Amino acid sequence: MIRIVTRTRLAAMQQDADRARERAQEIQGAADRAYAGHLRTVYDLTADAEAAERAAEANRADAEIARELLTRTEAQLTDARATVTEQAARIDALSRELDSIAGAVVLLHYGKLHSVHPDRSAAERHAASFGVGPGGWSPAGTRPVEESAWLISPLSKWVVAVGGDAG
C-alpha cells in the first residue's frame, strides 16, 4: 500500500519525533541522575560497611583484652578469697585459744615461772602439793615478786611482762 504524506502531516510527525526525542533525553537524564545517585549510595554504604567492620574488629580486640583482664581479676579474687578464708580460720583458732586461756594463771616461785593453770583454784591445789598452805600467799604489790615464795598472777599480765610491754 502506498501512502501519500502531506507536508502538514510530515511536519506534525517531525514535531512528534522531536517531542519524543526531548522526552527520551529527559528520561535518559533522569535515569542518569538516578544511576549516579545509586552509585553514590552504594559507595557511601560500602564505606559505612567497611568502617563498621573496622570498628567491629577493634571492639573484638578490646573485648578480648577485657576478657583476659577479667580472667586475671577473677583469679586474683579467688586467691584473695582463699587468703581471707584462711586468715579467718586462723583468727577463729587464735580467738578460741585466747578464750581458753583468758582465765589462766601462772604460779610463780620466787619470781620465776613454775607452772600454768586454767584458774586460780587449780594453781592453789598445785602449790598445796608443795606444802603451801592457804596463808602462804603474799598479796601482790606488798613486796617484790622475787621475794615471794609463791605468787599467783594472771597469765595475760605475765605474757605482757615477758614481751617487754609491762612497766
VMD Tcl script that builds the backbone (N, CA, C; Angstrom):
set m [mol new atoms 501]
animate dup $m
set s [atomselect $m all]
$s set {name element resname resid chain x y z} {
  {N N MET 1 A 0.823 -1.132 0.000}
  {CA C MET 1 A 0.000 0.000 0.000}
  {C C MET 1 A 0.893 1.228 0.000}
  {N N ILE 2 A 0.435 2.151 -0.718}
  {CA C ILE 2 A 1.177 3.378 -0.881}
  {C C ILE 2 A 0.419 4.441 -0.115}
  {N N ARG 3 A 1.160 5.191 0.527}
  {CA C ARG 3 A 0.541 6.244 1.293}
  {C C ARG 3 A 1.178 7.562 0.904}
  {N N ILE 4 A 0.400 8.497 0.789}
  {CA C ILE 4 A 0.876 9.812 0.414}
  {C C ILE 4 A 0.851 10.640 1.692}
  {N N VAL 5 A 1.988 11.247 1.957}
  {CA C VAL 5 A 2.120 12.038 3.169}
  {C C VAL 5 A 2.212 13.490 2.745}
  {N N THR 6 A 1.445 14.261 3.389}
  {CA C THR 6 A 1.437 15.684 3.074}
  {C C THR 6 A 2.471 16.386 3.943}
  {N N ARG 7 A 2.744 17.595 3.512}
  {CA C ARG 7 A 3.692 18.395 4.241}
  {C C ARG 7 A 3.209 18.662 5.660}
  {N N THR 8 A 2.002 18.903 5.854}
  {CA C THR 8 A 1.434 19.171 7.162}
  {C C THR 8 A 1.595 17.914 8.032}
  {N N ARG 9 A 1.259 16.807 7.394}
  {CA C ARG 9 A 1.351 15.547 8.150}
  {C C ARG 9 A 2.812 15.310 8.486}
  {N N LEU 10 A 3.736 15.551 7.554}
  {CA C LEU 10 A 5.160 15.338 7.765}
  {C C LEU 10 A 5.667 16.270 8.870}
  {N N ALA 11 A 5.224 17.521 8.877}
  {CA C ALA 11 A 5.623 18.473 9.905}
  {C C ALA 11 A 5.099 18.009 11.275}
  {N N ALA 12 A 3.884 17.494 11.300}
  {CA C ALA 12 A 3.313 17.008 12.566}
  {C C ALA 12 A 4.113 15.809 13.061}
  {N N MET 13 A 4.480 14.928 12.133}
  {CA C MET 13 A 5.249 13.751 12.511}
  {C C MET 13 A 6.639 14.173 12.999}
  {N N GLN 14 A 7.190 15.209 12.335}
  {CA C GLN 14 A 8.503 15.711 12.733}
  {C C GLN 14 A 8.420 16.289 14.144}
  {N N GLN 15 A 7.349 17.012 14.471}
  {CA C GLN 15 A 7.165 17.579 15.811}
  {C C GLN 15 A 6.996 16.465 16.840}
  {N N ASP 16 A 6.230 15.429 16.469}
  {CA C ASP 16 A 6.051 14.298 17.384}
  {C C ASP 16 A 7.394 13.623 17.656}
  {N N ALA 17 A 8.196 13.462 16.598}
  {CA C ALA 17 A 9.507 12.828 16.745}
  {C C ALA 17 A 10.407 13.698 17.616}
  {N N ASP 18 A 10.385 15.020 17.408}
  {CA C ASP 18 A 11.207 15.922 18.225}
  {C C ASP 18 A 10.794 15.860 19.695}
  {N N ARG 19 A 9.482 15.864 19.919}
  {CA C ARG 19 A 8.977 15.772 21.293}
  {C C ARG 19 A 9.383 14.435 21.917}
  {N N ALA 20 A 9.320 13.371 21.113}
  {CA C ALA 20 A 9.703 12.050 21.619}
  {C C ALA 20 A 11.184 12.034 21.965}
  {N N ARG 21 A 12.029 12.678 21.098}
  {CA C ARG 21 A 13.468 12.761 21.391}
  {C C ARG 21 A 13.707 13.567 22.680}
  {N N GLU 22 A 13.025 14.687 22.814}
  {CA C GLU 22 A 13.177 15.512 24.013}
  {C C GLU 22 A 12.764 14.723 25.259}
  {N N ARG 23 A 11.645 14.046 25.093}
  {CA C ARG 23 A 11.153 13.234 26.229}
  {C C ARG 23 A 12.157 12.133 26.539}
  {N N ALA 24 A 12.719 11.492 25.532}
  {CA C ALA 24 A 13.716 10.439 25.724}
  {C C ALA 24 A 14.958 11.012 26.413}
  {N N GLN 25 A 15.361 12.234 26.003}
  {CA C GLN 25 A 16.522 12.874 26.627}
  {C C GLN 25 A 16.232 13.209 28.093}
  {N N GLU 26 A 15.012 13.679 28.361}
  {CA C GLU 26 A 14.636 13.962 29.754}
  {C C GLU 26 A 14.666 12.679 30.583}
  {N N ILE 27 A 14.095 11.631 30.022}
  {CA C ILE 27 A 14.055 10.345 30.743}
  {C C ILE 27 A 15.466 9.814 30.919}
  {N N GLN 28 A 16.303 9.954 29.852}
  {CA C GLN 28 A 17.695 9.498 29.952}
  {C C GLN 28 A 18.436 10.311 31.021}
  {N N GLY 29 A 18.222 11.608 31.086}
  {CA C GLY 29 A 18.850 12.460 32.112}
  {C C GLY 29 A 18.410 12.051 33.508}
  {N N ALA 30 A 17.095 11.790 33.657}
  {CA C ALA 30 A 16.583 11.346 34.965}
  {C C ALA 30 A 17.185 10.005 35.335}
  {N N ALA 31 A 17.301 9.105 34.339}
  {CA C ALA 31 A 17.894 7.788 34.590}
  {C C ALA 31 A 19.358 7.942 34.968}
  {N N ASP 32 A 20.084 8.833 34.268}
  {CA C ASP 32 A 21.495 9.057 34.593}
  {C C ASP 32 A 21.652 9.614 36.002}
  {N N ARG 33 A 20.776 10.560 36.364}
  {CA C ARG 33 A 20.834 11.123 37.708}
  {C C ARG 33 A 20.510 10.051 38.762}
  {N N ALA 34 A 19.514 9.230 38.501}
  {CA C ALA 34 A 19.146 8.148 39.424}
  {C C ALA 34 A 20.298 7.152 39.560}
  {N N TYR 35 A 20.931 6.827 38.419}
  {CA C TYR 35 A 22.060 5.883 38.434}
  {C C TYR 35 A 23.223 6.487 39.229}
  {N N ALA 36 A 23.509 7.761 38.996}
  {CA C ALA 36 A 24.592 8.430 39.725}
  {C C ALA 36 A 24.279 8.452 41.223}
  {N N GLY 37 A 23.038 8.739 41.565}
  {CA C GLY 37 A 22.624 8.715 42.976}
  {C C GLY 37 A 22.754 7.321 43.566}
  {N N HIS 38 A 22.388 6.320 42.786}
  {CA C HIS 38 A 22.521 4.925 43.227}
  {C C HIS 38 A 23.992 4.591 43.468}
  {N N LEU 39 A 24.862 5.015 42.555}
  {CA C LEU 39 A 26.289 4.758 42.721}
  {C C LEU 39 A 26.833 5.451 43.967}
  {N N ARG 40 A 26.412 6.705 44.200}
  {CA C ARG 40 A 26.845 7.407 45.413}
  {C C ARG 40 A 26.356 6.664 46.661}
  {N N THR 41 A 25.117 6.206 46.621}
  {CA C THR 41 A 24.551 5.469 47.753}
  {C C THR 41 A 25.331 4.178 47.989}
  {N N VAL 42 A 25.620 3.445 46.921}
  {CA C VAL 42 A 26.390 2.201 47.049}
  {C C VAL 42 A 27.774 2.504 47.610}
  {N N TYR 43 A 28.419 3.560 47.088}
  {CA C TYR 43 A 29.745 3.947 47.574}
  {C C TYR 43 A 29.675 4.300 49.062}
  {N N ASP 44 A 28.698 5.121 49.450}
  {CA C ASP 44 A 28.545 5.516 50.853}
  {C C ASP 44 A 28.269 4.310 51.746}
  {N N LEU 45 A 27.383 3.432 51.298}
  {CA C LEU 45 A 27.063 2.231 52.090}
  {C C LEU 45 A 28.271 1.315 52.212}
  {N N THR 46 A 29.044 1.196 51.122}
  {CA C THR 46 A 30.249 0.366 51.175}
  {C C THR 46 A 31.249 0.958 52.167}
  {N N ALA 47 A 31.436 2.276 52.106}
  {CA C ALA 47 A 32.348 2.934 53.053}
  {C C ALA 47 A 31.859 2.759 54.485}
  {N N ASP 48 A 30.549 2.895 54.702}
  {CA C ASP 48 A 29.984 2.697 56.046}
  {C C ASP 48 A 30.183 1.262 56.515}
  {N N ALA 49 A 29.965 0.297 55.615}
  {CA C ALA 49 A 30.139 -1.114 55.970}
  {C C ALA 49 A 31.594 -1.412 56.324}
  {N N GLU 50 A 32.526 -0.846 55.546}
  {CA C GLU 50 A 33.942 -1.058 55.842}
  {C C GLU 50 A 34.319 -0.430 57.178}
  {N N ALA 51 A 33.804 0.765 57.439}
  {CA C ALA 51 A 34.073 1.428 58.721}
  {C C ALA 51 A 33.478 0.611 59.872}
  {N N ALA 52 A 32.286 0.071 59.661}
  {CA C ALA 52 A 31.647 -0.755 60.695}
  {C C ALA 52 A 32.459 -2.024 60.936}
  {N N GLU 53 A 33.015 -2.613 59.890}
  {CA C GLU 53 A 33.857 -3.807 60.049}
  {C C GLU 53 A 35.118 -3.475 60.840}
  {N N ARG 54 A 35.733 -2.332 60.523}
  {CA C ARG 54 A 36.936 -1.928 61.263}
  {C C ARG 54 A 36.590 -1.690 62.736}
  {N N ALA 55 A 35.476 -1.027 62.982}
  {CA C ALA 55 A 35.047 -0.770 64.364}
  {C C ALA 55 A 34.736 -2.079 65.084}
  {N N ALA 56 A 34.099 -3.008 64.378}
  {CA C ALA 56 A 33.777 -4.308 64.986}
  {C C ALA 56 A 35.052 -5.065 65.323}
  {N N GLU 57 A 36.035 -5.009 64.442}
  {CA C GLU 57 A 37.309 -5.683 64.703}
  {C C GLU 57 A 38.005 -5.058 65.908}
  {N N ALA 58 A 37.994 -3.730 65.974}
  {CA C ALA 58 A 38.589 -3.050 67.134}
  {C C ALA 58 A 37.840 -3.423 68.413}
  {N N ASN 59 A 36.513 -3.499 68.338}
  {CA C ASN 59 A 35.711 -3.881 69.512}
  {C C ASN 59 A 35.994 -5.326 69.924}
  {N N ARG 60 A 36.182 -6.205 68.929}
  {CA C ARG 60 A 36.518 -7.596 69.255}
  {C C ARG 60 A 37.867 -7.655 69.974}
  {N N ALA 61 A 38.831 -6.876 69.494}
  {CA C ALA 61 A 40.143 -6.843 70.149}
  {C C ALA 61 A 40.016 -6.309 71.577}
  {N N ASP 62 A 39.240 -5.240 71.745}
  {CA C ASP 62 A 39.015 -4.688 73.084}
  {C C ASP 62 A 38.316 -5.699 73.984}
  {N N ALA 63 A 37.358 -6.418 73.425}
  {CA C ALA 63 A 36.631 -7.429 74.209}
  {C C ALA 63 A 37.573 -8.547 74.640}
  {N N GLU 64 A 38.499 -8.928 73.775}
  {CA C GLU 64 A 39.461 -9.975 74.128}
  {C C GLU 64 A 40.366 -9.501 75.265}
  {N N ILE 65 A 40.802 -8.247 75.188}
  {CA C ILE 65 A 41.624 -7.688 76.267}
  {C C ILE 65 A 40.826 -7.660 77.570}
  {N N ALA 66 A 39.576 -7.240 77.477}
  {CA C ALA 66 A 38.717 -7.194 78.673}
  {C C ALA 66 A 38.510 -8.598 79.247}
  {N N ARG 67 A 38.345 -9.601 78.348}
  {CA C ARG 67 A 38.195 -10.988 78.820}
  {C C ARG 67 A 39.444 -11.454 79.556}
  {N N GLU 68 A 40.618 -11.129 79.023}
  {CA C GLU 68 A 41.864 -11.514 79.682}
  {C C GLU 68 A 41.997 -10.833 81.042}
  {N N LEU 69 A 41.669 -9.526 81.081}
  {CA C LEU 69 A 41.726 -8.811 82.363}
  {C C LEU 69 A 40.746 -9.400 83.365}
  {N N LEU 70 A 39.559 -9.736 82.893}
  {CA C LEU 70 A 38.544 -10.320 83.770}
  {C C LEU 70 A 39.008 -11.676 84.295}
  {N N THR 71 A 39.618 -12.465 83.432}
  {CA C THR 71 A 40.111 -13.779 83.858}
  {C C THR 71 A 41.180 -13.616 84.938}
  {N N ARG 72 A 42.121 -12.677 84.707}
  {CA C ARG 72 A 43.167 -12.446 85.706}
  {C C ARG 72 A 42.575 -11.912 87.004}
  {N N THR 73 A 41.611 -11.000 86.884}
  {CA C THR 73 A 40.985 -10.424 88.071}
  {C C THR 73 A 40.220 -11.495 88.850}
  {N N GLU 74 A 39.538 -12.380 88.132}
  {CA C GLU 74 A 38.810 -13.459 88.806}
  {C C GLU 74 A 39.785 -14.382 89.539}
  {N N ALA 75 A 40.950 -14.657 88.927}
  {CA C ALA 75 A 41.954 -15.494 89.584}
  {C C ALA 75 A 42.472 -14.798 90.843}
  {N N GLN 76 A 42.731 -13.491 90.740}
  {CA C GLN 76 A 43.193 -12.742 91.908}
  {C C GLN 76 A 42.124 -12.713 92.992}
  {N N LEU 77 A 40.873 -12.567 92.580}
  {CA C LEU 77 A 39.777 -12.560 93.553}
  {C C LEU 77 A 39.663 -13.913 94.245}
  {N N THR 78 A 39.822 -14.979 93.488}
  {CA C THR 78 A 39.778 -16.321 94.076}
  {C C THR 78 A 40.907 -16.488 95.088}
  {N N ASP 79 A 42.123 -16.028 94.726}
  {CA C ASP 79 A 43.250 -16.104 95.656}
  {C C ASP 79 A 42.981 -15.271 96.905}
  {N N ALA 80 A 42.439 -14.064 96.693}
  {CA C ALA 80 A 42.150 -13.195 97.838}
  {C C ALA 80 A 41.098 -13.828 98.751}
  {N N ARG 81 A 40.080 -14.430 98.146}
  {CA C ARG 81 A 39.046 -15.094 98.964}
  {C C ARG 81 A 39.647 -16.248 99.753}
  {N N ALA 82 A 40.527 -17.016 99.107}
  {CA C ALA 82 A 41.170 -18.137 99.803}
  {C C ALA 82 A 42.007 -17.619 100.959}
  {N N THR 83 A 42.723 -16.520 100.722}
  {CA C THR 83 A 43.542 -15.930 101.781}
  {C C THR 83 A 42.669 -15.441 102.928}
  {N N VAL 84 A 41.582 -14.774 102.591}
  {CA C VAL 84 A 40.670 -14.275 103.624}
  {C C VAL 84 A 40.084 -15.438 104.424}
  {N N THR 85 A 39.689 -16.487 103.720}
  {CA C THR 85 A 39.125 -17.659 104.403}
  {C C THR 85 A 40.156 -18.274 105.342}
  {N N GLU 86 A 41.394 -18.395 104.850}
  {CA C GLU 86 A 42.462 -18.964 105.672}
  {C C GLU 86 A 42.734 -18.091 106.887}
  {N N GLN 87 A 42.793 -16.771 106.673}
  {CA C GLN 87 A 43.060 -15.865 107.787}
  {C C GLN 87 A 41.901 -15.860 108.786}
  {N N ALA 88 A 40.681 -15.958 108.282}
  {CA C ALA 88 A 39.520 -16.011 109.184}
  {C C ALA 88 A 39.588 -17.269 110.043}
  {N N ALA 89 A 39.994 -18.389 109.437}
  {CA C ALA 89 A 40.120 -19.635 110.204}
  {C C ALA 89 A 41.217 -19.492 111.261}
  {N N ARG 90 A 42.325 -18.853 110.896}
  {CA C ARG 90 A 43.409 -18.648 111.865}
  {C C ARG 90 A 42.949 -17.742 112.996}
  {N N ILE 91 A 42.217 -16.685 112.641}
  {CA C ILE 91 A 41.707 -15.761 113.668}
  {C C ILE 91 A 40.757 -16.496 114.602}
  {N N ASP 92 A 39.869 -17.338 114.039}
  {CA C ASP 92 A 38.950 -18.112 114.869}
  {C C ASP 92 A 39.720 -19.037 115.812}
  {N N ALA 93 A 40.740 -19.709 115.265}
  {CA C ALA 93 A 41.531 -20.623 116.095}
  {C C ALA 93 A 42.241 -19.858 117.207}
  {N N LEU 94 A 42.832 -18.722 116.866}
  {CA C LEU 94 A 43.517 -17.917 117.884}
  {C C LEU 94 A 42.525 -17.360 118.902}
  {N N SER 95 A 41.335 -16.988 118.452}
  {CA C SER 95 A 40.308 -16.497 119.385}
  {C C SER 95 A 39.897 -17.594 120.348}
  {N N ARG 96 A 39.738 -18.818 119.822}
  {CA C ARG 96 A 39.381 -19.933 120.706}
  {C C ARG 96 A 40.503 -20.196 121.715}
  {N N GLU 97 A 41.751 -20.114 121.253}
  {CA C GLU 97 A 42.882 -20.302 122.170}
  {C C GLU 97 A 42.886 -19.218 123.237}
  {N N LEU 98 A 42.683 -17.977 122.793}
  {CA C LEU 98 A 42.679 -16.863 123.731}
  {C C LEU 98 A 41.542 -17.005 124.739}
  {N N ASP 99 A 40.355 -17.414 124.236}
  {CA C ASP 99 A 39.225 -17.624 125.148}
  {C C ASP 99 A 39.543 -18.714 126.162}
  {N N SER 100 A 40.266 -19.747 125.708}
  {CA C SER 100 A 40.555 -20.855 126.624}
  {C C SER 100 A 41.574 -20.451 127.693}
  {N N ILE 101 A 42.440 -19.471 127.371}
  {CA C ILE 101 A 43.432 -19.076 128.381}
  {C C ILE 101 A 43.090 -17.742 129.042}
  {N N ALA 102 A 41.943 -17.199 128.760}
  {CA C ALA 102 A 41.574 -15.898 129.325}
  {C C ALA 102 A 41.590 -15.917 130.845}
  {N N GLY 103 A 41.177 -17.006 131.437}
  {CA C GLY 103 A 41.159 -17.081 132.902}
  {C C GLY 103 A 42.373 -17.794 133.465}
  {N N ALA 104 A 43.331 -18.140 132.605}
  {CA C ALA 104 A 44.507 -18.887 133.055}
  {C C ALA 104 A 45.397 -18.019 133.947}
  {N N VAL 105 A 46.108 -18.712 134.838}
  {CA C VAL 105 A 47.026 -18.042 135.758}
  {C C VAL 105 A 48.368 -18.760 135.737}
  {N N VAL 106 A 49.387 -18.041 136.205}
  {CA C VAL 106 A 50.714 -18.658 136.341}
  {C C VAL 106 A 51.043 -18.733 137.825}
  {N N LEU 107 A 51.764 -19.759 138.137}
  {CA C LEU 107 A 52.223 -19.935 139.504}
  {C C LEU 107 A 53.718 -19.596 139.494}
  {N N LEU 108 A 54.084 -18.565 140.277}
  {CA C LEU 108 A 55.468 -18.105 140.322}
  {C C LEU 108 A 56.085 -18.532 141.649}
  {N N HIS 109 A 57.330 -18.969 141.591}
  {CA C HIS 109 A 58.066 -19.352 142.794}
  {C C HIS 109 A 59.315 -18.470 142.819}
  {N N TYR 110 A 59.353 -17.546 143.779}
  {CA C TYR 110 A 60.402 -16.544 143.886}
  {C C TYR 110 A 60.612 -15.804 142.551}
  {N N GLY 111 A 59.481 -15.408 141.921}
  {CA C GLY 111 A 59.510 -14.587 140.718}
  {C C GLY 111 A 59.758 -15.342 139.419}
  {N N LYS 112 A 59.970 -16.639 139.505}
  {CA C LYS 112 A 60.202 -17.422 138.288}
  {C C LYS 112 A 58.989 -18.292 138.010}
  {N N LEU 113 A 58.714 -18.451 136.715}
  {CA C LEU 113 A 57.562 -19.238 136.301}
  {C C LEU 113 A 57.731 -20.679 136.771}
  {N N HIS 114 A 56.711 -21.153 137.470}
  {CA C HIS 114 A 56.742 -22.523 137.946}
  {C C HIS 114 A 55.794 -23.387 137.129}
  {N N SER 115 A 54.557 -22.870 136.893}
  {CA C SER 115 A 53.581 -23.641 136.119}
  {C C SER 115 A 52.429 -22.726 135.669}
  {N N VAL 116 A 51.655 -23.235 134.680}
  {CA C VAL 116 A 50.491 -22.517 134.152}
  {C C VAL 116 A 49.259 -23.353 134.471}
  {N N HIS 117 A 48.174 -22.677 134.896}
  {CA C HIS 117 A 46.957 -23.384 135.316}
  {C C HIS 117 A 45.727 -22.704 134.728}
  {N N PRO 118 A 44.662 -23.469 134.534}
  {CA C PRO 118 A 43.460 -22.895 133.922}
  {C C PRO 118 A 42.767 -21.866 134.814}
  {N N ASP 119 A 42.930 -21.971 136.157}
  {CA C ASP 119 A 42.308 -20.989 137.050}
  {C C ASP 119 A 43.061 -20.957 138.381}
  {N N ARG 120 A 42.662 -20.016 139.215}
  {CA C ARG 120 A 43.362 -19.800 140.497}
  {C C ARG 120 A 43.263 -21.021 141.412}
  {N N SER 121 A 42.094 -21.633 141.469}
  {CA C SER 121 A 41.951 -22.778 142.391}
  {C C SER 121 A 42.846 -23.938 141.974}
  {N N ALA 122 A 43.035 -24.155 140.674}
  {CA C ALA 122 A 43.932 -25.220 140.217}
  {C C ALA 122 A 45.366 -24.888 140.608}
  {N N ALA 123 A 45.763 -23.621 140.519}
  {CA C ALA 123 A 47.114 -23.213 140.904}
  {C C ALA 123 A 47.311 -23.397 142.408}
  {N N GLU 124 A 46.302 -23.055 143.205}
  {CA C GLU 124 A 46.405 -23.227 144.659}
  {C C GLU 124 A 46.514 -24.701 145.031}
  {N N ARG 125 A 45.746 -25.549 144.346}
  {CA C ARG 125 A 45.834 -27.002 144.629}
  {C C ARG 125 A 47.233 -27.525 144.298}
  {N N HIS 126 A 47.782 -27.029 143.162}
  {CA C HIS 126 A 49.114 -27.487 142.763}
  {C C HIS 126 A 50.163 -27.009 143.778}
  {N N ALA 127 A 50.056 -25.758 144.216}
  {CA C ALA 127 A 51.009 -25.232 145.205}
  {C C ALA 127 A 50.861 -25.975 146.524}
  {N N ALA 128 A 49.627 -26.382 146.858}
  {CA C ALA 128 A 49.395 -27.126 148.101}
  {C C ALA 128 A 50.143 -28.452 148.074}
  {N N SER 129 A 50.349 -29.021 146.878}
  {CA C SER 129 A 51.098 -30.282 146.796}
  {C C SER 129 A 52.563 -30.076 147.164}
  {N N PHE 130 A 53.024 -28.808 147.199}
  {CA C PHE 130 A 54.381 -28.484 147.627}
  {C C PHE 130 A 54.408 -28.009 149.081}
  {N N GLY 131 A 53.273 -28.110 149.747}
  {CA C GLY 131 A 53.201 -27.760 151.156}
  {C C GLY 131 A 52.835 -26.313 151.425}
  {N N VAL 132 A 52.391 -25.588 150.439}
  {CA C VAL 132 A 51.993 -24.201 150.659}
  {C C VAL 132 A 50.562 -24.212 151.181}
  {N N GLY 133 A 50.369 -23.667 152.363}
  {CA C GLY 133 A 49.052 -23.628 152.960}
  {C C GLY 133 A 48.272 -22.416 152.487}
  {N N PRO 134 A 47.004 -22.326 152.902}
  {CA C PRO 134 A 46.172 -21.207 152.493}
  {C C PRO 134 A 46.730 -19.857 152.904}
  {N N GLY 135 A 47.529 -19.772 153.933}
  {CA C GLY 135 A 48.073 -18.494 154.378}
  {C C GLY 135 A 49.434 -18.194 153.767}
  {N N GLY 136 A 49.919 -19.043 152.894}
  {CA C GLY 136 A 51.265 -18.871 152.363}
  {C C GLY 136 A 51.347 -17.971 151.150}
  {N N TRP 137 A 50.294 -17.263 150.909}
  {CA C TRP 137 A 50.267 -16.409 149.715}
  {C C TRP 137 A 50.533 -14.968 150.093}
  {N N SER 138 A 51.389 -14.346 149.313}
  {CA C SER 138 A 51.661 -12.924 149.553}
  {C C SER 138 A 50.736 -12.110 148.669}
  {N N PRO 139 A 50.127 -11.064 149.230}
  {CA C PRO 139 A 49.328 -10.197 148.371}
  {C C PRO 139 A 50.237 -9.509 147.350}
  {N N ALA 140 A 49.754 -9.438 146.128}
  {CA C ALA 140 A 50.550 -8.819 145.061}
  {C C ALA 140 A 50.780 -7.357 145.388}
  {N N GLY 141 A 52.004 -6.897 145.195}
  {CA C GLY 141 A 52.323 -5.495 145.383}
  {C C GLY 141 A 52.862 -5.155 146.764}
  {N N THR 142 A 52.812 -6.073 147.761}
  {CA C THR 142 A 53.328 -5.737 149.090}
  {C C THR 142 A 54.836 -5.830 149.130}
  {N N ARG 143 A 55.418 -6.697 148.344}
  {CA C ARG 143 A 56.874 -6.776 148.244}
  {C C ARG 143 A 57.241 -7.264 146.846}
  {N N PRO 144 A 58.493 -7.158 146.466}
  {CA C PRO 144 A 58.879 -7.567 145.117}
  {C C PRO 144 A 58.554 -9.041 144.856}
  {N N VAL 145 A 58.246 -9.342 143.597}
  {CA C VAL 145 A 57.853 -10.695 143.206}
  {C C VAL 145 A 58.950 -11.691 143.551}
  {N N GLU 146 A 60.215 -11.299 143.414}
  {CA C GLU 146 A 61.332 -12.214 143.658}
  {C C GLU 146 A 61.443 -12.618 145.125}
  {N N GLU 147 A 60.847 -11.835 146.012}
  {CA C GLU 147 A 60.924 -12.136 147.437}
  {C C GLU 147 A 59.751 -12.993 147.904}
  {N N SER 148 A 58.772 -13.202 147.056}
  {CA C SER 148 A 57.601 -14.001 147.440}
  {C C SER 148 A 57.877 -15.446 147.082}
  {N N ALA 149 A 57.691 -16.332 148.070}
  {CA C ALA 149 A 57.934 -17.745 147.803}
  {C C ALA 149 A 56.974 -18.247 146.736}
  {N N TRP 150 A 55.697 -17.976 146.897}
  {CA C TRP 150 A 54.693 -18.416 145.918}
  {C C TRP 150 A 53.758 -17.257 145.604}
  {N N LEU 151 A 53.487 -17.085 144.292}
  {CA C LEU 151 A 52.615 -15.995 143.877}
  {C C LEU 151 A 51.811 -16.457 142.670}
  {N N ILE 152 A 50.521 -16.119 142.653}
  {CA C ILE 152 A 49.664 -16.443 141.501}
  {C C ILE 152 A 49.387 -15.134 140.770}
  {N N SER 153 A 49.560 -15.170 139.454}
  {CA C SER 153 A 49.353 -13.968 138.651}
  {C C SER 153 A 48.567 -14.345 137.390}
  {N N PRO 154 A 47.719 -13.431 136.883}
  {CA C PRO 154 A 47.010 -13.734 135.632}
  {C C PRO 154 A 48.016 -13.968 134.492}
  {N N LEU 155 A 47.752 -14.951 133.697}
  {CA C LEU 155 A 48.648 -15.294 132.588}
  {C C LEU 155 A 48.821 -14.113 131.638}
  {N N SER 156 A 47.741 -13.398 131.357}
  {CA C SER 156 A 47.824 -12.290 130.410}
  {C C SER 156 A 48.806 -11.224 130.904}
  {N N LYS 157 A 48.845 -10.963 132.208}
  {CA C LYS 157 A 49.756 -9.986 132.771}
  {C C LYS 157 A 51.200 -10.471 132.648}
  {N N TRP 158 A 51.407 -11.745 132.892}
  {CA C TRP 158 A 52.754 -12.327 132.818}
  {C C TRP 158 A 53.252 -12.339 131.384}
  {N N VAL 159 A 52.360 -12.631 130.384}
  {CA C VAL 159 A 52.742 -12.671 128.967}
  {C C VAL 159 A 53.165 -11.271 128.541}
  {N N VAL 160 A 52.441 -10.236 128.980}
  {CA C VAL 160 A 52.783 -8.857 128.645}
  {C C VAL 160 A 54.138 -8.516 129.238}
  {N N ALA 161 A 54.400 -8.938 130.494}
  {CA C ALA 161 A 55.660 -8.632 131.151}
  {C C ALA 161 A 56.813 -9.312 130.436}
  {N N VAL 162 A 56.641 -10.539 129.999}
  {CA C VAL 162 A 57.689 -11.263 129.273}
  {C C VAL 162 A 57.939 -10.590 127.933}
  {N N GLY 163 A 56.887 -10.076 127.284}
  {CA C GLY 163 A 57.021 -9.425 125.989}
  {C C GLY 163 A 57.704 -8.077 126.082}
  {N N GLY 164 A 57.901 -7.538 127.262}
  {CA C GLY 164 A 58.596 -6.256 127.429}
  {C C GLY 164 A 57.674 -5.058 127.397}
  {N N ASP 165 A 56.364 -5.287 127.374}
  {CA C ASP 165 A 55.442 -4.159 127.317}
  {C C ASP 165 A 55.020 -3.692 128.705}
  {N N ALA 166 A 55.286 -4.470 129.725}
  {CA C ALA 166 A 54.834 -4.097 131.069}
  {C C ALA 166 A 55.869 -3.195 131.717}
  {N N GLY 167 A 55.427 -2.346 132.646}
  {CA C GLY 167 A 56.337 -1.412 133.287}
  {C C GLY 167 A 56.895 -1.923 134.495}
}
mol reanalyze $m
mol bondsrecalc $m
mol representation Tube
mol addrep $m
